[in-house]
Amino acid sequence: MTRVLTLWKHGVKTGLLGGLITVLLSLMGMVEAFSQRQIVSDILSMDQSLLGGAVVFMAYFAAKRTTSSHPLWVVINSLTCGFVTAGMLMLLLLIGHVINLRSVFVNASPVLYQLLSFGHGFETALLLFVAAPLCGLFAGILYLLPSAFRKTLIVSLACIVGAGVLQDLLRPTLAAWESLAGLAEWIFSSNGLTEKGAAVLFIPIASITLFWSLKGETVQAGFKTLPSKGQKAIRWAGIAVLIMILLVLPQVLGLFLSEVMTIVGLYVLLGLGLNIVLGYAGLFDLGYVAFFAIGAYVTGVLTSPELGFFNLTFWQALPFAVVMGILAGVLLGIPVLKMRGDYLAIATLGFGEIIRILVLSDFLRPWLGGAQGIGKIPKASIAGFEFGMPQEIYYLILAGCALVIFVSLRLRDSRLGRAWKAVREDEDVAQAMGINLVATKLLAFGTGAGFSALSGAIFATKLTSVYPHSMNVMISINVVCIIIVGGMGSIPGVIVGAIALVGLPELLREFAEYRLFVYGLALVVMMLVRPEGLWPEAVRRREFHEEQFTEENDAPAPAAAASR
């Protein structure tokens, strides 16, 4: 009876949820939209990888939730999940065959039904009961594999899918270099990866991932046994290599990818600022876009000849923009000092809307341009070199990111940084320990606002214009999502989160209508799989994996175990 309940709870229920997800993806139009792209030419299409990935994820989740430690029940639950998911898709096909669903669901088209029945009509739709359970079986076996091999398969397959999705960008980038043009033709076909190209990518990625999974801890332990001078030399060598790569990157990637990197860089700046407020101090600020707007508008007012008030250069206006952002952050912080959680988020959201409405108002139109914004903002320049093209603006944003990262690292380990973290964990306890909550919170608001204003100033000189409609609340929500997905309080997490949530959608502009859905899906998946984020800070990783760290600390050292 217990096993039947386990099968119902973990296999059938999870399968029903997986079926609802796949039906939703189908009726939203994502399956049909993705069907035009191939991951591996004539073998795996993008819509198949989307549906297959959803089934594998839910079946893996079913296997993970299985209470029985017997491998057979793990596989049975994952298989059941696949069968139930196939049943839900089959039910959609049956209903669509009898009833015209298109009057309600626009994307319930004959093309969708053809795709779900493998392109051969309704008669071959029973193949769903083969394909989905196979995906479930793969998920069950994947869960039972040792962690090193499981990680190797997941990373390698994800890289193959990523290369197939980004083929329209990777192929021209490689082809632009004469020495790599032949390699690009060998790896990529006209639509998707070639079979040989997929194998060539899979083997080295799998080898490197497997080696690091098996020997990574040994390599790290060996690094820690080196003298401090040796460790420092290796670190600085790694930093030097990273700097060299970042410096030559725009020249290698070309115009479009450089433009994408500048957008990602601006969001990294915004994310690093909000990371101070939300990640370090735990203050939920949804009006963060207001400081971005202040930095952009102060730069526009001080530099644009269109308004005729001032005629400063970008570098002369930049300190004023940052200082105004800091002052605005402190002024916002004063009335919300006693607020916490959701109430603080709502109050700061109101502040962001106030700034946007003021900019749009007719009263301030002579000074801020109203709905028409501010134009003719000059580009930043140094000694006659103008940061005009994306490959040039990239270096300006890179310098800003480097400065903000340096300041953030110094603040994180300082007395103020520890005070912020204490406030984040428990304000009452922090106050009882002697931390001045007023000064600590205001410094967090001011520092984060200054970083946001810096990003706004660079944004203004990048576009040479500022419009109030560019400063909507979605920017604040996007930055919050970046912090959560990347890992709250983690500087590398901000960079990874910006690449995942800003860079990838920019690269996949043809699927821009599903952007918000992908945001929501990414947040849900993160909460289930990695609630600490993609690259969390060490403290949060320990908090979310306390049992694992406890077991590692309690485990006897190899030498001690051998002596017993």
C-alpha positions as CSV (number, residue, x, y, z in Angstrom):
1,M,0.0,0.0,0.0
2,T,2.8,2.4,0.9
3,R,4.5,1.7,-2.5
4,V,1.2,2.4,-4.3
5,L,0.8,5.7,-2.5
6,T,4.4,6.6,-3.3
7,L,3.8,5.8,-7.0
8,W,0.7,8.0,-6.9
9,K,2.3,10.9,-5.1
10,H,5.6,11.0,-6.9
11,G,5.0,9.3,-10.2
12,V,1.5,10.1,-11.2
13,K,1.1,13.6,-9.6
14,T,4.5,14.8,-10.9
15,G,3.5,13.3,-14.4
16,L,0.3,15.3,-14.3
17,L,2.2,18.4,-13.5
18,G,4.7,17.7,-16.3
19,G,1.7,17.1,-18.7
20,L,0.2,20.4,-17.8
21,I,3.6,22.1,-18.5
22,T,4.0,20.5,-21.9
23,V,0.4,21.2,-22.8
24,L,0.9,24.8,-21.8
25,L,4.1,25.1,-23.8
26,S,2.2,23.7,-26.8
27,L,-0.8,26.0,-26.5
28,M,1.4,29.1,-25.9
29,G,2.9,28.6,-29.3
30,M,6.4,27.9,-28.2
31,V,6.5,24.4,-29.7
32,E,5.5,25.6,-33.1
33,A,7.8,28.7,-32.9
34,F,10.8,26.6,-32.0
35,S,10.1,23.9,-34.6
36,Q,11.9,25.9,-37.3
37,R,15.2,25.6,-35.6
38,Q,17.4,22.5,-35.5
39,I,19.8,21.6,-32.6
40,V,21.4,18.7,-34.5
41,S,20.5,18.8,-38.1
42,D,17.8,16.2,-39.0
43,I,18.1,14.5,-35.6
44,L,17.0,16.9,-32.9
45,S,14.9,20.0,-33.4
46,M,14.5,22.8,-30.9
47,D,10.8,22.0,-30.2
48,Q,11.7,18.4,-29.5
49,S,14.5,19.5,-27.1
50,L,12.0,21.8,-25.4
51,L,9.3,19.1,-24.8
52,G,11.9,16.4,-24.1
53,G,13.7,18.7,-21.6
54,A,10.5,19.4,-19.8
55,V,9.7,15.7,-19.5
56,V,13.2,14.8,-18.3
57,F,13.1,17.6,-15.7
58,M,9.8,16.5,-14.3
59,A,10.8,12.8,-14.3
60,Y,14.1,13.7,-12.6
61,F,12.1,15.6,-10.0
62,A,9.9,12.5,-9.5
63,A,12.9,10.3,-9.1
64,K,14.5,12.7,-6.6
65,R,11.3,12.8,-4.5
66,T,11.1,9.0,-4.3
67,T,11.3,8.0,-0.7
68,S,12.3,4.4,-1.4
69,S,16.1,3.9,-1.7
70,H,15.6,0.9,-4.0
71,P,16.8,1.9,-7.6
72,L,13.8,0.0,-9.1
73,W,11.3,2.3,-7.6
74,V,13.2,5.3,-8.7
75,V,13.1,4.1,-12.3
76,I,9.4,3.1,-11.9
77,N,8.4,6.6,-10.7
78,S,10.3,8.4,-13.5
79,L,8.8,6.0,-16.1
80,T,5.3,6.6,-14.7
81,C,5.9,10.3,-14.9
82,G,6.8,9.9,-18.6
83,F,3.7,7.8,-19.3
84,V,1.4,10.3,-17.6
85,T,2.9,13.2,-19.4
86,A,2.5,11.4,-22.7
87,G,-1.1,10.7,-21.8
88,M,-1.7,14.4,-21.2
89,L,-0.3,15.3,-24.7
90,M,-2.3,12.5,-26.2
91,L,-5.4,13.9,-24.5
92,L,-4.7,17.3,-26.1
93,L,-4.4,15.6,-29.5
94,L,-7.7,13.7,-29.0
95,I,-9.6,16.8,-27.9
96,G,-8.1,18.8,-30.8
97,H,-9.1,16.1,-33.2
98,V,-12.8,16.3,-32.0
99,I,-13.2,19.9,-31.0
100,N,-11.9,23.1,-32.7
101,L,-9.7,24.5,-29.9
102,R,-8.4,27.4,-32.1
103,S,-11.4,29.5,-31.2
104,V,-10.1,29.6,-27.6
105,F,-6.4,28.8,-28.1
106,V,-5.0,30.5,-31.2
107,N,-1.9,28.3,-31.3
108,A,-3.8,25.1,-31.3
109,S,-3.2,24.7,-35.0
110,P,-2.9,21.7,-37.4
111,V,0.8,22.4,-37.5
112,L,1.0,21.9,-33.7
113,Y,-0.8,18.6,-33.9
114,Q,1.5,17.5,-36.7
115,L,4.5,18.3,-34.6
116,L,3.1,16.4,-31.5
117,S,2.4,13.4,-33.7
118,F,5.9,13.4,-35.2
119,G,4.9,14.8,-38.5
120,H,2.9,11.8,-39.7
121,G,-0.6,12.5,-38.7
122,F,-2.8,11.4,-35.8
123,E,-2.1,7.7,-36.4
124,T,1.5,8.0,-35.3
125,A,0.7,9.9,-32.1
126,L,1.0,6.7,-30.1
127,L,4.7,7.2,-30.4
128,L,4.3,9.7,-27.6
129,F,4.0,6.7,-25.3
130,V,7.4,5.6,-26.4
131,A,9.2,8.9,-26.5
132,A,8.0,10.4,-23.2
133,P,8.7,7.2,-21.1
134,L,12.1,7.0,-22.7
135,C,12.8,10.5,-21.5
136,G,11.5,9.4,-18.1
137,L,13.8,6.4,-18.1
138,F,16.7,8.5,-19.0
139,A,15.9,10.9,-16.1
140,G,15.7,8.0,-13.7
141,I,19.0,6.5,-14.8
142,L,20.5,10.0,-14.7
143,Y,19.5,10.4,-11.1
144,L,21.0,7.0,-10.2
145,L,24.3,7.7,-11.8
146,P,27.2,8.9,-9.6
147,S,27.2,12.6,-9.2
148,A,30.4,13.1,-11.3
149,F,28.9,11.2,-14.3
150,R,25.5,12.9,-13.8
151,K,27.1,16.4,-13.9
152,T,29.2,15.5,-16.9
153,L,26.1,14.4,-18.9
154,I,24.0,17.4,-17.9
155,V,26.8,20.0,-18.7
156,S,27.7,18.3,-22.0
157,L,24.2,18.0,-23.3
158,A,23.4,21.6,-22.1
159,C,26.4,22.9,-24.1
160,I,25.3,20.9,-27.2
161,V,21.8,22.4,-27.0
162,G,23.2,25.9,-26.3
163,A,25.5,25.7,-29.4
164,G,22.5,24.6,-31.5
165,V,20.3,27.4,-30.2
166,L,23.0,30.0,-30.8
167,Q,24.2,28.7,-34.2
168,D,23.2,31.8,-36.1
169,L,25.7,33.8,-33.9
170,L,28.5,31.3,-33.5
171,R,28.7,30.3,-37.1
172,P,29.3,33.9,-38.5
173,T,31.6,34.7,-35.7
174,L,33.8,31.7,-36.5
175,A,33.5,32.2,-40.2
176,A,34.8,35.8,-39.8
177,W,38.2,34.4,-39.1
178,E,39.7,32.8,-42.2
179,S,41.6,30.2,-40.2
180,L,38.3,29.1,-38.5
181,A,36.0,29.3,-41.5
182,G,36.5,25.6,-42.4
183,L,35.9,24.6,-38.8
184,A,32.6,26.5,-38.7
185,E,31.4,24.7,-41.9
186,W,32.4,21.4,-40.4
187,I,30.7,21.9,-37.0
188,F,27.5,23.7,-38.3
189,S,25.2,22.9,-41.1
190,S,22.8,25.4,-42.7
191,N,20.4,24.7,-39.8
192,G,21.9,23.2,-36.7
193,L,25.0,21.3,-35.7
194,T,26.3,18.5,-37.8
195,E,26.5,15.0,-36.3
196,K,30.3,15.2,-36.3
197,G,30.2,18.7,-34.9
198,A,28.0,17.6,-32.0
199,A,30.3,14.7,-31.2
200,V,33.4,17.0,-31.4
201,L,31.8,19.4,-29.0
202,F,30.5,16.7,-26.7
203,I,33.7,14.7,-26.2
204,P,36.1,17.5,-25.0
205,I,33.4,19.1,-22.8
206,A,32.5,15.8,-21.2
207,S,36.2,15.0,-20.7
208,I,36.9,18.3,-19.0
209,T,33.8,18.2,-16.9
210,L,34.4,14.6,-15.8
211,F,38.0,15.3,-14.9
212,W,37.1,18.3,-12.8
213,S,34.3,16.4,-11.1
214,L,36.6,13.5,-10.2
215,K,39.8,15.4,-9.5
216,G,38.6,19.0,-8.8
217,E,38.8,18.6,-5.0
218,T,42.3,17.1,-5.3
219,V,43.4,20.0,-7.5
220,Q,41.9,22.6,-5.0
221,A,43.5,20.8,-2.1
222,G,46.9,20.8,-3.8
223,F,46.5,24.5,-4.6
224,K,45.8,25.2,-0.9
225,T,49.0,23.3,0.1
226,L,51.1,25.6,-2.0
227,P,53.0,28.5,-0.3
228,S,51.2,31.7,-0.1
229,K,53.5,33.3,-2.7
230,G,52.7,30.5,-5.1
231,Q,49.0,30.8,-4.6
232,K,49.1,34.6,-5.0
233,A,51.2,34.1,-8.2
234,I,48.6,31.7,-9.7
235,R,45.7,34.0,-8.8
236,W,47.4,37.0,-10.4
237,A,48.2,35.0,-13.5
238,G,44.6,34.0,-13.7
239,I,43.4,37.6,-13.3
240,A,45.9,38.7,-16.0
241,V,44.6,36.0,-18.4
242,L,41.0,37.1,-17.7
243,I,41.8,40.7,-18.3
244,M,43.5,39.9,-21.6
245,I,40.4,37.9,-22.7
246,L,38.1,40.7,-21.8
247,L,40.1,43.3,-23.6
248,V,40.2,41.4,-26.9
249,L,36.7,40.0,-26.7
250,P,34.8,42.8,-28.6
251,Q,37.3,42.6,-31.5
252,V,36.7,38.9,-31.7
253,L,33.0,38.8,-31.4
254,G,32.0,41.6,-33.8
255,L,29.4,44.4,-33.7
256,F,26.2,42.6,-32.7
257,L,27.7,40.5,-29.9
258,S,29.6,43.6,-28.6
259,E,26.2,45.4,-28.5
260,V,24.8,42.5,-26.5
261,M,27.7,42.7,-24.1
262,T,27.3,46.4,-23.5
263,I,23.6,45.8,-22.5
264,V,24.7,42.9,-20.2
265,G,27.4,45.2,-18.7
266,L,24.8,47.9,-17.9
267,Y,22.7,45.3,-16.1
268,V,25.8,44.0,-14.3
269,L,26.3,47.6,-13.0
270,L,22.7,47.8,-11.9
271,G,22.9,44.3,-10.4
272,L,26.0,45.1,-8.4
273,G,24.4,48.2,-7.0
274,L,21.2,46.3,-6.0
275,N,23.4,43.6,-4.6
276,I,24.5,46.0,-2.0
277,V,21.0,46.9,-1.0
278,L,19.3,43.5,-1.4
279,G,22.1,41.0,-1.3
280,Y,24.2,42.5,1.5
281,A,21.7,44.5,3.6
282,G,18.6,42.5,2.8
283,L,16.5,45.6,1.9
284,F,13.9,44.8,-0.8
285,D,14.1,47.8,-3.2
286,L,11.7,47.7,-6.1
287,G,12.2,51.4,-7.0
288,Y,15.8,50.9,-8.0
289,V,15.1,52.2,-11.6
290,A,14.6,55.7,-10.1
291,F,18.3,56.1,-9.4
292,F,19.1,54.8,-12.9
293,A,16.9,57.5,-14.3
294,I,18.4,60.2,-12.0
295,G,21.9,59.3,-13.3
296,A,20.8,59.4,-16.9
297,Y,18.8,62.6,-16.6
298,V,21.5,64.5,-14.6
299,T,24.0,63.6,-17.3
300,G,21.6,64.7,-20.0
301,V,20.8,68.0,-18.4
302,L,24.4,68.9,-17.8
303,T,25.8,67.8,-21.2
304,S,23.0,68.2,-23.8
305,P,23.1,71.4,-25.9
306,E,19.4,70.8,-26.7
307,L,18.3,72.2,-23.3
308,G,20.9,74.9,-23.3
309,F,21.5,75.0,-19.6
310,F,25.0,73.6,-19.4
311,N,27.7,72.4,-21.8
312,L,29.8,70.0,-19.7
313,T,31.6,66.9,-20.9
314,F,30.6,63.4,-19.8
315,W,33.5,63.2,-17.4
316,Q,32.6,66.6,-15.8
317,A,28.9,65.6,-15.5
318,L,29.6,62.1,-14.1
319,P,30.5,63.0,-10.5
320,F,27.3,65.2,-10.3
321,A,25.2,62.3,-11.6
322,V,26.7,59.8,-9.0
323,V,26.4,62.3,-6.1
324,M,22.8,63.1,-7.1
325,G,22.1,59.4,-7.1
326,I,23.6,58.9,-3.7
327,L,21.6,61.8,-2.3
328,A,18.4,60.5,-3.8
329,G,19.1,57.1,-2.2
330,V,19.6,58.6,1.2
331,L,16.4,60.7,0.8
332,L,14.5,57.6,-0.1
333,G,16.0,55.7,2.8
334,I,14.9,58.2,5.5
335,P,11.1,57.7,5.3
336,V,11.4,53.9,4.9
337,L,13.8,53.1,7.7
338,K,11.2,51.4,9.9
339,M,9.8,49.3,7.0
340,R,10.7,45.7,6.3
341,G,9.9,43.1,3.7
342,D,6.9,43.6,1.4
343,Y,6.0,47.0,2.9
344,L,9.5,48.2,2.0
345,A,9.2,46.8,-1.5
346,I,5.8,48.6,-2.0
347,A,7.2,51.9,-0.7
348,T,10.3,51.9,-2.9
349,L,8.1,50.9,-5.9
350,G,6.1,54.0,-5.3
351,F,9.3,56.1,-5.2
352,G,10.3,54.7,-8.6
353,E,6.9,55.6,-10.1
354,I,7.1,59.1,-8.6
355,I,10.4,59.8,-10.4
356,R,8.9,58.5,-13.7
357,I,5.8,60.7,-13.3
358,L,7.8,63.8,-12.4
359,V,10.0,63.3,-15.5
360,L,6.8,63.1,-17.7
361,S,5.1,66.1,-16.1
362,D,4.5,69.3,-18.0
363,F,5.7,71.3,-15.0
364,L,9.3,70.0,-15.4
365,R,9.2,69.8,-19.2
366,P,11.3,72.9,-19.8
367,W,14.1,71.3,-17.7
368,L,13.7,67.6,-18.4
369,G,12.1,67.5,-21.9
370,G,8.9,65.8,-20.8
371,A,7.7,62.9,-22.9
372,Q,10.1,63.8,-25.7
373,G,13.1,63.3,-23.4
374,I,16.6,64.8,-23.8
375,G,18.6,64.4,-27.0
376,K,22.0,65.3,-28.4
377,I,23.8,64.0,-25.4
378,P,27.5,63.9,-26.4
379,K,29.5,60.7,-26.4
380,A,32.2,60.1,-23.8
381,S,35.7,60.7,-25.0
382,I,39.3,60.6,-23.7
383,A,42.1,62.6,-25.4
384,G,40.2,62.7,-28.7
385,F,39.2,59.0,-28.6
386,E,35.4,58.8,-28.6
387,F,33.4,55.9,-27.2
388,G,31.0,55.7,-30.1
389,M,30.6,52.2,-31.4
390,P,29.6,49.2,-29.3
391,Q,33.1,47.8,-29.4
392,E,34.3,51.1,-27.9
393,I,31.5,51.7,-25.4
394,Y,32.2,48.2,-24.1
395,Y,35.5,49.4,-22.6
396,L,33.8,52.2,-20.8
397,I,31.3,49.8,-19.3
398,L,34.1,47.3,-18.5
399,A,36.0,50.0,-16.6
400,G,32.8,51.0,-14.7
401,C,32.1,47.3,-13.8
402,A,35.8,46.8,-12.7
403,L,35.5,49.9,-10.4
404,V,32.2,48.8,-8.9
405,I,33.4,45.2,-8.4
406,F,36.5,46.5,-6.6
407,V,34.5,48.7,-4.3
408,S,32.0,45.9,-3.6
409,L,34.7,43.5,-2.7
410,R,36.3,46.0,-0.3
411,L,32.9,46.8,1.2
412,R,31.9,43.1,1.6
413,D,34.8,42.3,3.9
414,S,34.8,45.6,5.8
415,R,33.2,46.4,9.1
416,L,30.3,48.1,7.2
417,G,29.8,45.0,5.0
418,R,29.6,42.7,8.1
419,A,27.1,45.2,9.6
420,W,25.0,45.0,6.4
421,K,25.0,41.2,6.6
422,A,24.0,41.3,10.3
423,V,21.0,43.6,9.4
424,R,20.1,41.2,6.6
425,E,19.9,38.2,9.0
426,D,18.1,39.9,11.9
427,E,17.6,43.6,12.4
428,D,16.7,43.3,16.1
429,V,19.7,41.2,17.0
430,A,22.0,43.5,14.9
431,Q,20.7,46.5,16.9
432,A,21.2,44.7,20.2
433,M,24.8,44.0,19.1
434,G,25.3,47.8,18.8
435,I,24.9,48.3,15.1
436,N,23.5,51.7,14.2
437,L,20.6,50.7,11.9
438,V,19.9,54.2,10.6
439,A,23.4,54.8,9.4
440,T,23.9,51.2,8.1
441,K,20.6,51.3,6.1
442,L,21.2,54.8,4.7
443,L,24.7,53.8,3.6
444,A,23.3,50.8,1.8
445,F,20.7,52.8,0.0
446,G,23.2,55.5,-0.9
447,T,25.9,53.2,-2.1
448,G,23.5,51.1,-4.3
449,A,21.9,54.3,-5.7
450,G,25.3,55.7,-6.6
451,F,26.2,52.5,-8.6
452,S,22.8,52.7,-10.3
453,A,23.3,56.4,-11.2
454,L,26.7,55.5,-12.7
455,S,25.0,52.9,-14.9
456,G,22.4,55.5,-15.9
457,A,25.0,58.0,-16.9
458,I,26.8,55.5,-19.1
459,F,23.4,54.5,-20.6
460,A,22.7,58.2,-21.5
461,T,26.0,58.7,-23.3
462,K,25.6,55.4,-25.0
463,L,22.3,56.2,-26.6
464,T,23.0,60.0,-26.8
465,S,19.4,60.5,-25.6
466,V,17.1,59.8,-22.6
467,Y,13.4,59.0,-22.6
468,P,11.1,58.5,-19.6
469,H,9.6,55.4,-21.2
470,S,13.0,53.7,-20.9
471,M,12.8,54.0,-17.1
472,N,9.9,51.7,-16.3
473,V,9.5,49.4,-13.4
474,M,10.4,46.3,-15.5
475,I,14.1,47.4,-15.2
476,S,13.8,47.1,-11.4
477,I,12.1,43.7,-11.7
478,N,14.7,42.5,-14.1
479,V,17.5,43.4,-11.8
480,V,15.9,41.7,-8.9
481,C,15.5,38.6,-11.0
482,I,19.2,38.8,-11.8
483,I,20.1,38.9,-8.1
484,I,17.9,36.0,-7.2
485,V,18.9,33.8,-10.2
486,G,22.6,34.6,-9.8
487,G,22.8,34.3,-6.0
488,M,22.0,37.0,-3.5
489,G,25.1,38.6,-2.1
490,S,27.4,37.1,-4.8
491,I,29.3,39.3,-7.2
492,P,30.1,36.5,-9.7
493,G,26.4,35.5,-9.3
494,V,25.3,39.0,-10.6
495,I,27.5,38.6,-13.7
496,V,26.2,35.0,-14.4
497,G,22.6,36.1,-13.7
498,A,22.9,39.1,-16.1
499,I,24.3,36.8,-18.8
500,A,21.5,34.3,-18.3
501,L,18.5,36.7,-18.0
502,V,19.7,39.6,-20.2
503,G,22.3,38.2,-22.6
504,L,20.4,35.1,-23.7
505,P,17.1,36.9,-24.5
506,E,19.0,39.5,-26.5
507,L,20.6,36.7,-28.5
508,L,17.3,35.1,-29.1
509,R,15.3,38.1,-30.2
510,E,13.1,36.0,-32.4
511,F,11.5,34.5,-29.3
512,A,11.2,37.8,-27.4
513,E,7.5,37.4,-26.9
514,Y,8.2,34.6,-24.4
515,R,10.7,36.6,-22.4
516,L,8.5,37.1,-19.3
517,F,7.5,33.5,-19.4
518,V,11.1,32.4,-19.4
519,Y,11.8,34.8,-16.5
520,G,9.1,33.2,-14.5
521,L,10.1,29.7,-15.5
522,A,13.7,30.4,-14.6
523,L,12.7,31.7,-11.1
524,V,10.5,28.6,-10.5
525,V,13.3,26.2,-11.6
526,M,15.8,28.0,-9.5
527,M,13.6,27.7,-6.4
528,L,13.3,24.0,-7.0
529,V,16.8,23.1,-8.1
530,R,19.2,25.7,-6.8
531,P,17.4,28.0,-4.3
532,E,20.7,29.5,-3.4
533,G,21.3,30.7,-7.0
534,L,23.6,29.8,-9.9
535,W,26.8,31.1,-8.2
536,P,25.9,31.8,-4.5
537,E,28.3,33.2,-1.9
538,A,29.8,30.7,0.4
539,V,27.6,31.6,3.4
540,R,24.4,31.1,1.5
541,R,25.6,27.9,0.0
542,R,26.3,26.6,3.6
543,E,22.8,27.7,4.7
544,F,21.0,25.8,1.9
545,H,23.2,22.7,2.2
546,E,23.8,22.6,5.9
547,E,23.4,18.9,6.2
548,Q,25.9,18.2,3.5
549,F,28.5,20.5,5.1
550,T,27.8,18.9,8.5
551,E,28.4,15.4,7.1
552,E,31.7,16.6,5.5
553,N,32.9,18.2,8.8
554,D,31.9,15.1,10.8
555,A,33.5,12.7,8.4
556,P,37.0,11.5,9.7
557,A,40.0,12.6,7.8
558,P,41.6,9.8,5.6
559,A,44.8,9.8,7.7
560,A,42.8,9.5,11.0
561,A,40.6,6.8,9.6
562,A,43.6,4.8,8.5
563,S,45.3,5.1,11.9
564,R,42.2,3.6,13.6
